[in-house]
Amino acid sequence: MKIGYLSPTNPFEDSRGWSGTYYNICQALMAAGHEVEWIPYQTNGMRQKILGIIF
């Protein structure tokens, strides 16, 4: 299964981003046999988009 992984840091390379959470989740998805594709975003812009949709 292909999975799009939305994260502000590269989960394939940055093992220290947000205490390694992004990296470890990505590794677990790949270990379960999924094909993971990173979808980068800027944290400030994403928050505004979500708030714009909700309100």
Residue pairs with C-beta under 8 A, 6 or more apart in sequence:
1 33
1 34
1 35
2 34
2 35
2 37
3 29
3 34
3 35
3 36
3 37
4 37
4 39
5 11
5 25
5 26
5 29
5 36
5 37
5 38
5 39
6 39
6 41
7 17
7 22
7 26
7 38
7 39
7 40
7 41
8 17
8 22
8 40
8 41
8 42
8 43
8 46
9 17
9 18
9 22
10 17
10 38
10 40
11 17
11 22
11 23
11 25
11 26
11 36
11 38
12 23
12 26
12 38
14 22
14 23
15 23
16 23
17 23
26 36
26 38
29 36
30 36
